[in-house]
Amino acid sequence: LIGFFKDISIRFNKISIIDKRISKEEARDIAKNSDIVFIVGGDPKKEMDSINEYGLSNILRDRDGITIGVSAGSINMAKDAIYMDEDEHKTIIKYKGIGLTDICIYPLINNTNFIKSNTYIFEFNTRF
């Protein structure tokens, strides 16, 4: 991701990564004081569970700055997150997201799940 910005001549003064190697307090401090936050990919529900465990939802929702969601991160930016688990059961997963937007972006549509995903498009606007 950082390589993309380098390719278009955008440089960052400091880059911090929030993961299990840092404390919850340090993670909250980084999120509060960052001009730009990237919420990246992975398992969307596990990522949201980590965001909640670290107490980052309110910080990410209420801070001044730019927040960019990539893949699972774009799903988790929604007030109500929804996606289709790609296991053999094709389960629809719904949970409360960060609440940065009222819509849920589903970036994981491909040729094999497009028709099924399209079936659930109206669920993006439901409240649960």
Secondary structure by P-SEA (a helix, b strand, c coil): caaaaaaacccccbbbbbcccccaaaaaaaaacccccccccccaaaaaaaaaaaccaaaaacccbbbbbccccccccccbbbbbcccccbbbbbbbcccccccccccccccccaaaaaaacccccccc
